[in-house]
């Protein structure tokens, strides 16, 4: 505990120096009311206002006199806490814990990325994907390092390597920011990149399969193909929406060739994985993911030796950059997690779900899918909270229920939209996100509708 307090004290001193130093342009908060042009600021404010309003109604009209106390100081582990959720204060500690752990991961991967960049590896990747990315990102110069950073991020996401995807993504945003002529406003390239990233294209939903197996589902892998279909549709939707907005022609031969090739690869991988059992899928995924990370490290080091660069110095320089990035995003992560905590502890989601059930029941519709919606609703806000919702759905309705399977598909087929926006735009000090949040949420909506349809198709 003493060590944690010392680390936090050091971070406080560092933050004070960074934010007060005139040489840095970090002296603003992403949720400051002065940034009226930023959609995230309005949404974040709405979350807090709605949460407090709902809690007030419960306190003064329904006799839940302790709800304000639980919202502020509640602990999920407290047996006396009827909500079984962390309040604002505990959530602040959780945010700091997340950032402390993130520092090491960011320092490691950005350190290796710096070696790769100095050895020319990033430019090599840029040449490989250049023909395709040059069509989707027409503003990026040929062989620019951001191409390599983005493809590394997409590759890590595709394989479920979340810890690796975040550093690659942040490095990509920093590279794209170098090309951005208006540093406060998101560029077209940054919007396209983040919308594709937030769509969450993933080959193997390992965490979902693991949770379903832990809850004794009869076939933990039965949501694999539905997840694959939904995440692919979501990614294509995001690409189409942003392309229309940016007037990008998607019927160019290069784009069609890449999309069809990726589709064929996914189909072949799905055909192979469907022949494996739950244990085989988890083993294959673990070997593939871990093996690829080690292979990337090996190739980077060998490339550095071949180019005769000072490998360790390059790693240290990159690791320092990773530390700086982790420090900068602490306020953004804290803001998002606190807003999500207030929404959950106030019971806002419960009110929304009950209202939706009554609404669809009026039309005589099958309302089974509504029981799985909490995961979809909270997924854009917090991956951890959505995972908790998925587990809660399995506990309430059973792991083989329709609601549980739909909840698993929701969890495995999208990313945390608001977390992505806060962290990635925050890391490069973007104040005006333009239409990015709307595009991401629209892609999320298409994914939700697709997930419901696919779930009924596969599981009745």
One Martini backbone bead per residue (centre of mass of N, CA, C, O) as a GRO file, in nm:
protein
  460
    1UNK     BB    1   0.058   0.062  -0.021
    2UNK     BB    2   0.299   0.255   0.006
    3UNK     BB    3   0.389   0.225  -0.289
    4UNK     BB    4   0.133   0.337  -0.418
    5UNK     BB    5   0.142   0.617  -0.283
    6UNK     BB    6   0.415   0.700  -0.407
    7UNK     BB    7   0.332   0.676  -0.702
    8UNK     BB    8   0.098   0.878  -0.688
    9UNK     BB    9   0.270   1.117  -0.596
   10UNK     BB   10   0.447   1.126  -0.848
   11UNK     BB   11   0.211   1.170  -1.047
   12UNK     BB   12   0.119   1.438  -0.929
   13UNK     BB   13   0.378   1.594  -0.984
   14UNK     BB   14   0.388   1.544  -1.287
   15UNK     BB   15   0.115   1.667  -1.360
   16UNK     BB   16   0.176   1.950  -1.256
   17UNK     BB   17   0.413   2.008  -1.444
   18UNK     BB   18   0.269   1.958  -1.714
   19UNK     BB   19   0.014   2.153  -1.676
   20UNK     BB   20   0.198   2.422  -1.593
   21UNK     BB   21   0.369   2.411  -1.832
   22UNK     BB   22   0.409   2.623  -2.110
   23UNK     BB   23   0.535   2.398  -2.310
   24UNK     BB   24   0.250   2.284  -2.266
   25UNK     BB   25  -0.082   2.171  -2.409
   26UNK     BB   26  -0.250   2.051  -2.120
   27UNK     BB   27  -0.442   2.302  -2.012
   28UNK     BB   28  -0.695   2.082  -2.011
   29UNK     BB   29  -1.023   1.956  -2.028
   30UNK     BB   30  -1.228   1.746  -2.203
   31UNK     BB   31  -1.496   1.839  -2.011
   32UNK     BB   32  -1.506   2.126  -2.063
   33UNK     BB   33  -1.740   2.375  -2.119
   34UNK     BB   34  -1.570   2.530  -2.343
   35UNK     BB   35  -1.605   2.257  -2.525
   36UNK     BB   36  -1.877   2.276  -2.714
   37UNK     BB   37  -1.780   2.115  -2.979
   38UNK     BB   38  -1.776   1.864  -2.797
   39UNK     BB   39  -1.966   1.587  -2.775
   40UNK     BB   40  -1.855   1.443  -2.522
   41UNK     BB   41  -1.923   1.664  -2.317
   42UNK     BB   42  -2.234   1.641  -2.341
   43UNK     BB   43  -2.263   1.343  -2.279
   44UNK     BB   44  -2.126   1.343  -2.003
   45UNK     BB   45  -2.322   1.544  -1.873
   46UNK     BB   46  -2.578   1.375  -1.919
   47UNK     BB   47  -2.503   1.136  -1.745
   48UNK     BB   48  -2.494   1.289  -1.474
   49UNK     BB   49  -2.773   1.418  -1.473
   50UNK     BB   50  -2.940   1.158  -1.505
   51UNK     BB   51  -2.830   1.005  -1.261
   52UNK     BB   52  -2.917   1.214  -1.043
   53UNK     BB   53  -3.215   1.223  -1.114
   54UNK     BB   54  -3.283   0.925  -1.067
   55UNK     BB   55  -3.180   0.917  -0.775
   56UNK     BB   56  -3.378   1.134  -0.668
   57UNK     BB   57  -3.637   0.984  -0.727
   58UNK     BB   58  -3.571   0.738  -0.548
   59UNK     BB   59  -3.532   0.895  -0.281
   60UNK     BB   60  -3.813   1.085  -0.274
   61UNK     BB   61  -4.034   0.851  -0.402
   62UNK     BB   62  -3.899   0.540  -0.306
   63UNK     BB   63  -3.707   0.533  -0.033
   64UNK     BB   64  -3.390   0.550  -0.133
   65UNK     BB   65  -3.188   0.697   0.098
   66UNK     BB   66  -2.889   0.550   0.018
   67UNK     BB   67  -2.806   0.609  -0.282
   68UNK     BB   68  -2.599   0.843  -0.253
   69UNK     BB   69  -2.395   0.686  -0.086
   70UNK     BB   70  -2.343   0.454  -0.293
   71UNK     BB   71  -2.252   0.641  -0.529
   72UNK     BB   72  -1.994   0.745  -0.371
   73UNK     BB   73  -1.899   0.496  -0.134
   74UNK     BB   74  -1.933   0.242  -0.272
   75UNK     BB   75  -1.885  -0.124  -0.257
   76UNK     BB   76  -1.888  -0.425  -0.412
   77UNK     BB   77  -1.764  -0.593  -0.152
   78UNK     BB   78  -2.000  -0.500   0.017
   79UNK     BB   79  -2.251  -0.666   0.183
   80UNK     BB   80  -2.433  -0.394   0.239
   81UNK     BB   81  -2.445  -0.358  -0.071
   82UNK     BB   82  -2.717  -0.370  -0.287
   83UNK     BB   83  -2.571  -0.302  -0.571
   84UNK     BB   84  -2.276  -0.417  -0.625
   85UNK     BB   85  -2.120  -0.132  -0.660
   86UNK     BB   86  -1.914   0.115  -0.748
   87UNK     BB   87  -1.834   0.414  -0.661
   88UNK     BB   88  -1.673   0.702  -0.716
   89UNK     BB   89  -1.426   0.662  -0.531
   90UNK     BB   90  -1.353   0.372  -0.619
   91UNK     BB   91  -1.329   0.445  -0.922
   92UNK     BB   92  -1.078   0.622  -0.895
   93UNK     BB   93  -0.892   0.390  -0.811
   94UNK     BB   94  -0.937   0.220  -1.061
   95UNK     BB   95  -0.821   0.423  -1.264
   96UNK     BB   96  -0.534   0.426  -1.145
   97UNK     BB   97  -0.477   0.124  -1.173
   98UNK     BB   98  -0.501   0.115  -1.476
   99UNK     BB   99  -0.271   0.321  -1.536
  100UNK     BB  100  -0.040   0.175  -1.395
  101UNK     BB  101  -0.059  -0.075  -1.584
  102UNK     BB  102  -0.037   0.082  -1.858
  103UNK     BB  103   0.251   0.189  -1.847
  104UNK     BB  104   0.405  -0.074  -1.902
  105UNK     BB  105   0.274  -0.151  -2.171
  106UNK     BB  106   0.338   0.108  -2.326
  107UNK     BB  107   0.643   0.109  -2.288
  108UNK     BB  108   0.701  -0.158  -2.426
  109UNK     BB  109   0.564  -0.123  -2.713
  110UNK     BB  110   0.681   0.159  -2.785
  111UNK     BB  111   0.971   0.070  -2.767
  112UNK     BB  112   0.955  -0.133  -3.005
  113UNK     BB  113   0.840   0.069  -3.211
  114UNK     BB  114   1.095   0.247  -3.218
  115UNK     BB  115   1.278   0.038  -3.336
  116UNK     BB  116   1.115  -0.014  -3.595
  117UNK     BB  117   1.131   0.276  -3.701
  118UNK     BB  118   1.449   0.302  -3.712
  119UNK     BB  119   1.463   0.026  -3.901
  120UNK     BB  120   1.200   0.048  -4.114
  121UNK     BB  121   0.937  -0.127  -4.052
  122UNK     BB  122   0.701   0.073  -4.086
  123UNK     BB  123   0.758   0.138  -4.387
  124UNK     BB  124   0.717  -0.148  -4.488
  125UNK     BB  125   0.418  -0.168  -4.409
  126UNK     BB  126   0.327   0.075  -4.577
  127UNK     BB  127   0.386  -0.057  -4.854
  128UNK     BB  128   0.191  -0.296  -4.832
  129UNK     BB  129  -0.080  -0.108  -4.753
  130UNK     BB  130  -0.083   0.143  -4.937
  131UNK     BB  131  -0.296   0.090  -5.164
  132UNK     BB  132  -0.538   0.077  -4.961
  133UNK     BB  133  -0.490   0.324  -4.763
  134UNK     BB  134  -0.477   0.545  -4.985
  135UNK     BB  135  -0.793   0.531  -5.025
  136UNK     BB  136  -0.891   0.572  -4.719
  137UNK     BB  137  -0.614   0.774  -4.687
  138UNK     BB  138  -0.557   1.040  -4.888
  139UNK     BB  139  -0.388   1.240  -4.676
  140UNK     BB  140  -0.160   1.033  -4.678
  141UNK     BB  141   0.143   0.984  -4.734
  142UNK     BB  142   0.368   0.806  -4.874
  143UNK     BB  143   0.514   0.601  -4.636
  144UNK     BB  144   0.392   0.662  -4.378
  145UNK     BB  145   0.411   0.558  -4.048
  146UNK     BB  146   0.099   0.540  -3.986
  147UNK     BB  147   0.042   0.289  -4.151
  148UNK     BB  148   0.193   0.087  -3.970
  149UNK     BB  149   0.046   0.149  -3.705
  150UNK     BB  150  -0.240   0.072  -3.801
  151UNK     BB  151  -0.186  -0.224  -3.887
  152UNK     BB  152  -0.099  -0.313  -3.605
  153UNK     BB  153  -0.366  -0.250  -3.468
  154UNK     BB  154  -0.554  -0.426  -3.643
  155UNK     BB  155  -0.405  -0.693  -3.593
  156UNK     BB  156  -0.441  -0.698  -3.284
  157UNK     BB  157  -0.750  -0.689  -3.285
  158UNK     BB  158  -0.802  -0.942  -3.460
  159UNK     BB  159  -0.642  -1.124  -3.222
  160UNK     BB  160  -0.704  -0.996  -2.926
  161UNK     BB  161  -0.462  -0.771  -2.859
  162UNK     BB  162  -0.520  -0.528  -2.649
  163UNK     BB  163  -0.239  -0.447  -2.527
  164UNK     BB  164  -0.120  -0.391  -2.819
  165UNK     BB  165  -0.330  -0.202  -2.957
  166UNK     BB  166  -0.307   0.059  -2.790
  167UNK     BB  167  -0.016   0.152  -2.856
  168UNK     BB  168  -0.052   0.150  -3.163
  169UNK     BB  169  -0.289   0.353  -3.169
  170UNK     BB  170  -0.144   0.592  -3.031
  171UNK     BB  171   0.081   0.611  -3.240
  172UNK     BB  172  -0.105   0.669  -3.479
  173UNK     BB  173  -0.224   0.934  -3.370
  174UNK     BB  174   0.046   1.084  -3.354
  175UNK     BB  175   0.112   1.063  -3.657
  176UNK     BB  176  -0.151   1.204  -3.757
  177UNK     BB  177  -0.103   1.474  -3.600
  178UNK     BB  178   0.137   1.570  -3.776
  179UNK     BB  179  -0.074   1.616  -4.030
  180UNK     BB  180  -0.237   1.811  -3.867
  181UNK     BB  181  -0.335   2.144  -3.909
  182UNK     BB  182  -0.563   2.107  -3.676
  183UNK     BB  183  -0.501   2.022  -3.350
  184UNK     BB  184  -0.815   2.044  -3.231
  185UNK     BB  185  -0.905   1.881  -3.491
  186UNK     BB  186  -1.023   1.624  -3.644
  187UNK     BB  187  -0.928   1.428  -3.886
  188UNK     BB  188  -1.012   1.220  -4.132
  189UNK     BB  189  -0.805   0.998  -4.059
  190UNK     BB  190  -0.876   0.975  -3.757
  191UNK     BB  191  -1.171   0.897  -3.796
  192UNK     BB  192  -1.134   0.643  -3.963
  193UNK     BB  193  -0.956   0.490  -3.767
  194UNK     BB  194  -1.147   0.493  -3.511
  195UNK     BB  195  -1.396   0.363  -3.642
  196UNK     BB  196  -1.255   0.095  -3.712
  197UNK     BB  197  -1.157   0.034  -3.427
  198UNK     BB  198  -1.444   0.045  -3.277
  199UNK     BB  199  -1.571  -0.201  -3.434
  200UNK     BB  200  -1.400  -0.465  -3.348
  201UNK     BB  201  -1.239  -0.659  -3.520
  202UNK     BB  202  -1.277  -1.019  -3.456
  203UNK     BB  203  -1.199  -1.354  -3.463
  204UNK     BB  204  -1.166  -1.429  -3.137
  205UNK     BB  205  -1.382  -1.457  -2.850
  206UNK     BB  206  -1.224  -1.551  -2.583
  207UNK     BB  207  -1.364  -1.423  -2.331
  208UNK     BB  208  -1.646  -1.533  -2.392
  209UNK     BB  209  -1.576  -1.833  -2.394
  210UNK     BB  210  -1.460  -1.840  -2.106
  211UNK     BB  211  -1.716  -1.747  -1.955
  212UNK     BB  212  -1.904  -1.970  -2.059
  213UNK     BB  213  -1.735  -2.202  -1.946
  214UNK     BB  214  -1.744  -2.107  -1.643
  215UNK     BB  215  -2.081  -2.128  -1.668
  216UNK     BB  216  -2.156  -2.408  -1.809
  217UNK     BB  217  -2.186  -2.431  -2.100
  218UNK     BB  218  -2.259  -2.661  -2.337
  219UNK     BB  219  -2.152  -2.437  -2.574
  220UNK     BB  220  -1.920  -2.190  -2.569
  221UNK     BB  221  -1.881  -2.163  -2.909
  222UNK     BB  222  -2.171  -2.080  -3.038
  223UNK     BB  223  -2.085  -1.753  -3.075
  224UNK     BB  224  -1.862  -1.724  -3.286
  225UNK     BB  225  -1.997  -1.677  -3.563
  226UNK     BB  226  -2.181  -1.441  -3.484
  227UNK     BB  227  -1.948  -1.254  -3.404
  228UNK     BB  228  -1.811  -1.245  -3.678
  229UNK     BB  229  -2.045  -1.125  -3.838
  230UNK     BB  230  -2.097  -0.867  -3.671
  231UNK     BB  231  -1.808  -0.738  -3.678
  232UNK     BB  232  -1.795  -0.719  -3.988
  233UNK     BB  233  -2.044  -0.541  -4.030
  234UNK     BB  234  -1.946  -0.306  -3.849
  235UNK     BB  235  -1.692  -0.235  -4.013
  236UNK     BB  236  -1.830  -0.179  -4.284
  237UNK     BB  237  -2.014   0.042  -4.178
  238UNK     BB  238  -1.797   0.240  -4.087
  239UNK     BB  239  -1.664   0.269  -4.366
  240UNK     BB  240  -1.914   0.374  -4.517
  241UNK     BB  241  -1.987   0.621  -4.350
  242UNK     BB  242  -1.714   0.772  -4.374
  243UNK     BB  243  -1.692   0.764  -4.684
  244UNK     BB  244  -1.941   0.935  -4.739
  245UNK     BB  245  -1.850   1.184  -4.576
  246UNK     BB  246  -1.555   1.184  -4.746
  247UNK     BB  247  -1.587   1.092  -5.045
  248UNK     BB  248  -1.532   0.774  -5.083
  249UNK     BB  249  -1.451   0.527  -5.314
  250UNK     BB  250  -1.540   0.179  -5.273
  251UNK     BB  251  -1.517   0.081  -5.599
  252UNK     BB  252  -1.234   0.031  -5.596
  253UNK     BB  253  -1.033  -0.225  -5.676
  254UNK     BB  254  -0.851  -0.226  -5.423
  255UNK     BB  255  -1.073  -0.235  -5.209
  256UNK     BB  256  -1.221  -0.487  -5.310
  257UNK     BB  257  -0.982  -0.682  -5.288
  258UNK     BB  258  -0.932  -0.656  -4.984
  259UNK     BB  259  -1.214  -0.723  -4.878
  260UNK     BB  260  -1.233  -1.005  -5.014
  261UNK     BB  261  -0.977  -1.125  -4.888
  262UNK     BB  262  -1.059  -1.095  -4.592
  263UNK     BB  263  -1.315  -1.259  -4.618
  264UNK     BB  264  -1.177  -1.525  -4.701
  265UNK     BB  265  -1.001  -1.556  -4.451
  266UNK     BB  266  -1.231  -1.566  -4.244
  267UNK     BB  267  -1.374  -1.813  -4.357
  268UNK     BB  268  -1.137  -2.012  -4.323
  269UNK     BB  269  -1.104  -1.976  -4.019
  270UNK     BB  270  -1.388  -2.059  -3.941
  271UNK     BB  271  -1.375  -2.347  -4.059
  272UNK     BB  272  -1.147  -2.439  -3.868
  273UNK     BB  273  -1.266  -2.362  -3.582
  274UNK     BB  274  -1.536  -2.533  -3.602
  275UNK     BB  275  -1.360  -2.809  -3.551
  276UNK     BB  276  -1.333  -2.711  -3.267
  277UNK     BB  277  -1.321  -2.699  -2.947
  278UNK     BB  278  -1.308  -2.508  -2.674
  279UNK     BB  279  -1.016  -2.588  -2.599
  280UNK     BB  280  -0.896  -2.555  -2.886
  281UNK     BB  281  -0.955  -2.253  -2.921
  282UNK     BB  282  -0.795  -2.149  -2.677
  283UNK     BB  283  -0.524  -2.273  -2.762
  284UNK     BB  284  -0.498  -2.146  -3.043
  285UNK     BB  285  -0.523  -1.850  -2.953
  286UNK     BB  286  -0.285  -1.843  -2.754
  287UNK     BB  287  -0.063  -1.928  -2.953
  288UNK     BB  288  -0.110  -1.711  -3.165
  289UNK     BB  289  -0.084  -1.457  -2.993
  290UNK     BB  290   0.188  -1.509  -2.845
  291UNK     BB  291   0.355  -1.583  -3.096
  292UNK     BB  292   0.323  -1.308  -3.245
  293UNK     BB  293   0.455  -1.128  -3.037
  294UNK     BB  294   0.732  -1.270  -3.040
  295UNK     BB  295   0.778  -1.234  -3.344
  296UNK     BB  296   0.781  -0.927  -3.344
  297UNK     BB  297   1.017  -0.891  -3.152
  298UNK     BB  298   1.223  -1.047  -3.320
  299UNK     BB  299   1.207  -0.880  -3.584
  300UNK     BB  300   1.286  -0.610  -3.458
  301UNK     BB  301   1.565  -0.689  -3.351
  302UNK     BB  302   1.681  -0.793  -3.622
  303UNK     BB  303   1.639  -0.525  -3.771
  304UNK     BB  304   1.823  -0.357  -3.585
  305UNK     BB  305   2.083  -0.521  -3.639
  306UNK     BB  306   2.087  -0.483  -3.949
  307UNK     BB  307   2.087  -0.153  -3.916
  308UNK     BB  308   2.275  -0.067  -3.678
  309UNK     BB  309   2.134   0.008  -3.411
  310UNK     BB  310   2.047   0.140  -3.098
  311UNK     BB  311   1.834  -0.051  -2.942
  312UNK     BB  312   1.811   0.031  -2.638
  313UNK     BB  313   1.785   0.336  -2.679
  314UNK     BB  314   1.528   0.315  -2.849
  315UNK     BB  315   1.357   0.181  -2.632
  316UNK     BB  316   1.380   0.399  -2.411
  317UNK     BB  317   1.261   0.633  -2.572
  318UNK     BB  318   0.985   0.494  -2.618
  319UNK     BB  319   0.912   0.439  -2.318
  320UNK     BB  320   0.893   0.735  -2.238
  321UNK     BB  321   0.652   0.792  -2.422
  322UNK     BB  322   0.460   0.591  -2.283
  323UNK     BB  323   0.454   0.732  -2.011
  324UNK     BB  324   0.340   1.005  -2.106
  325UNK     BB  325   0.078   0.893  -2.224
  326UNK     BB  326  -0.039   0.768  -1.964
  327UNK     BB  327  -0.058   1.034  -1.806
  328UNK     BB  328  -0.250   1.197  -2.002
  329UNK     BB  329  -0.510   0.979  -1.974
  330UNK     BB  330  -0.619   0.988  -1.684
  331UNK     BB  331  -0.854   1.200  -1.698
  332UNK     BB  332  -1.021   1.043  -1.912
  333UNK     BB  333  -1.069   0.778  -1.765
  334UNK     BB  334  -1.195   0.898  -1.512
  335UNK     BB  335  -1.442   1.034  -1.643
  336UNK     BB  336  -1.574   0.781  -1.766
  337UNK     BB  337  -1.595   0.596  -1.512
  338UNK     BB  338  -1.771   0.786  -1.339
  339UNK     BB  339  -2.015   0.805  -1.528
  340UNK     BB  340  -2.074   0.501  -1.534
  341UNK     BB  341  -2.114   0.462  -1.231
  342UNK     BB  342  -2.362   0.652  -1.204
  343UNK     BB  343  -2.549   0.502  -1.399
  344UNK     BB  344  -2.552   0.231  -1.245
  345UNK     BB  345  -2.618   0.319  -0.943
  346UNK     BB  346  -2.895   0.473  -1.025
  347UNK     BB  347  -3.063   0.277  -1.239
  348UNK     BB  348  -3.091   0.361  -1.541
  349UNK     BB  349  -3.079   0.087  -1.692
  350UNK     BB  350  -3.327  -0.040  -1.564
  351UNK     BB  351  -3.531   0.167  -1.670
  352UNK     BB  352  -3.476   0.120  -1.973
  353UNK     BB  353  -3.540  -0.183  -1.990
  354UNK     BB  354  -3.833  -0.177  -1.884
  355UNK     BB  355  -3.937   0.017  -2.101
  356UNK     BB  356  -3.871  -0.163  -2.347
  357UNK     BB  357  -4.047  -0.402  -2.275
  358UNK     BB  358  -4.318  -0.254  -2.281
  359UNK     BB  359  -4.301  -0.152  -2.569
  360UNK     BB  360  -4.276  -0.431  -2.723
  361UNK     BB  361  -4.532  -0.560  -2.593
  362UNK     BB  362  -4.744  -0.381  -2.739
  363UNK     BB  363  -4.663  -0.542  -3.028
  364UNK     BB  364  -4.605  -0.855  -2.967
  365UNK     BB  365  -4.315  -0.898  -2.914
  366UNK     BB  366  -4.022  -1.046  -2.870
  367UNK     BB  367  -3.851  -0.992  -2.542
  368UNK     BB  368  -3.580  -1.156  -2.504
  369UNK     BB  369  -3.365  -0.946  -2.609
  370UNK     BB  370  -3.380  -0.736  -2.373
  371UNK     BB  371  -3.207  -0.901  -2.159
  372UNK     BB  372  -2.934  -0.842  -2.345
  373UNK     BB  373  -2.900  -0.517  -2.368
  374UNK     BB  374  -2.712  -0.412  -2.140
  375UNK     BB  375  -2.449  -0.487  -2.286
  376UNK     BB  376  -2.493  -0.297  -2.533
  377UNK     BB  377  -2.528  -0.024  -2.372
  378UNK     BB  378  -2.240  -0.048  -2.205
  379UNK     BB  379  -2.013  -0.110  -2.413
  380UNK     BB  380  -1.938   0.190  -2.510
  381UNK     BB  381  -1.828   0.258  -2.208
  382UNK     BB  382  -1.756  -0.052  -2.086
  383UNK     BB  383  -1.600  -0.353  -2.086
  384UNK     BB  384  -1.620  -0.444  -1.789
  385UNK     BB  385  -1.923  -0.386  -1.749
  386UNK     BB  386  -2.020  -0.570  -1.981
  387UNK     BB  387  -1.907  -0.829  -1.859
  388UNK     BB  388  -2.082  -0.812  -1.607
  389UNK     BB  389  -2.353  -0.825  -1.759
  390UNK     BB  390  -2.308  -1.101  -1.886
  391UNK     BB  391  -2.283  -1.258  -1.621
  392UNK     BB  392  -2.556  -1.171  -1.506
  393UNK     BB  393  -2.726  -1.301  -1.730
  394UNK     BB  394  -2.632  -1.593  -1.679
  395UNK     BB  395  -2.723  -1.608  -1.382
  396UNK     BB  396  -3.030  -1.540  -1.432
  397UNK     BB  397  -3.090  -1.728  -1.718
  398UNK     BB  398  -2.854  -1.877  -1.814
  399UNK     BB  399  -2.605  -1.990  -2.041
  400UNK     BB  400  -2.840  -2.115  -2.260
  401UNK     BB  401  -2.980  -1.869  -2.313
  402UNK     BB  402  -3.075  -1.627  -2.521
  403UNK     BB  403  -2.969  -1.383  -2.359
  404UNK     BB  404  -2.677  -1.493  -2.317
  405UNK     BB  405  -2.597  -1.521  -2.614
  406UNK     BB  406  -2.650  -1.227  -2.691
  407UNK     BB  407  -2.454  -1.105  -2.485
  408UNK     BB  408  -2.201  -1.241  -2.608
  409UNK     BB  409  -2.220  -1.104  -2.883
  410UNK     BB  410  -2.199  -0.815  -2.789
  411UNK     BB  411  -1.919  -0.847  -2.646
  412UNK     BB  412  -1.767  -0.972  -2.925
  413UNK     BB  413  -1.880  -0.714  -3.145
  414UNK     BB  414  -1.726  -0.470  -2.987
  415UNK     BB  415  -1.642  -0.152  -2.864
  416UNK     BB  416  -1.536   0.119  -2.657
  417UNK     BB  417  -1.625   0.411  -2.769
  418UNK     BB  418  -1.576   0.629  -2.538
  419UNK     BB  419  -1.299   0.531  -2.458
  420UNK     BB  420  -1.165   0.571  -2.730
  421UNK     BB  421  -1.219   0.872  -2.757
  422UNK     BB  422  -1.085   0.970  -2.493
  423UNK     BB  423  -0.799   0.844  -2.529
  424UNK     BB  424  -0.714   0.908  -2.828
  425UNK     BB  425  -0.786   1.212  -2.835
  426UNK     BB  426  -0.645   1.286  -2.565
  427UNK     BB  427  -0.345   1.210  -2.645
  428UNK     BB  428  -0.371   1.467  -2.881
  429UNK     BB  429  -0.568   1.708  -2.799
  430UNK     BB  430  -0.859   1.671  -2.894
  431UNK     BB  431  -1.163   1.871  -2.904
  432UNK     BB  432  -1.282   1.809  -3.200
  433UNK     BB  433  -1.464   1.519  -3.325
  434UNK     BB  434  -1.707   1.573  -3.474
  435UNK     BB  435  -1.857   1.276  -3.632
  436UNK     BB  436  -1.742   1.022  -3.482
  437UNK     BB  437  -1.955   0.940  -3.270
  438UNK     BB  438  -2.193   0.904  -3.463
  439UNK     BB  439  -2.060   0.683  -3.639
  440UNK     BB  440  -2.009   0.477  -3.413
  441UNK     BB  441  -2.305   0.451  -3.310
  442UNK     BB  442  -2.423   0.358  -3.580
  443UNK     BB  443  -2.251   0.101  -3.596
  444UNK     BB  444  -2.355  -0.014  -3.329
  445UNK     BB  445  -2.653  -0.033  -3.414
  446UNK     BB  446  -2.609  -0.229  -3.645
  447UNK     BB  447  -2.483  -0.446  -3.464
  448UNK     BB  448  -2.730  -0.493  -3.283
  449UNK     BB  449  -2.930  -0.574  -3.502
  450UNK     BB  450  -2.760  -0.806  -3.615
  451UNK     BB  451  -2.738  -0.971  -3.353
  452UNK     BB  452  -3.037  -1.028  -3.320
  453UNK     BB  453  -3.083  -1.167  -3.593
  454UNK     BB  454  -2.861  -1.389  -3.562
  455UNK     BB  455  -2.968  -1.514  -3.300
  456UNK     BB  456  -3.239  -1.606  -3.418
  457UNK     BB  457  -3.114  -1.776  -3.647
  458UNK     BB  458  -2.940  -1.975  -3.453
  459UNK     BB  459  -3.147  -1.980  -3.165
  460UNK     BB  460  -3.456  -1.870  -3.189
   0.00000   0.00000   0.00000
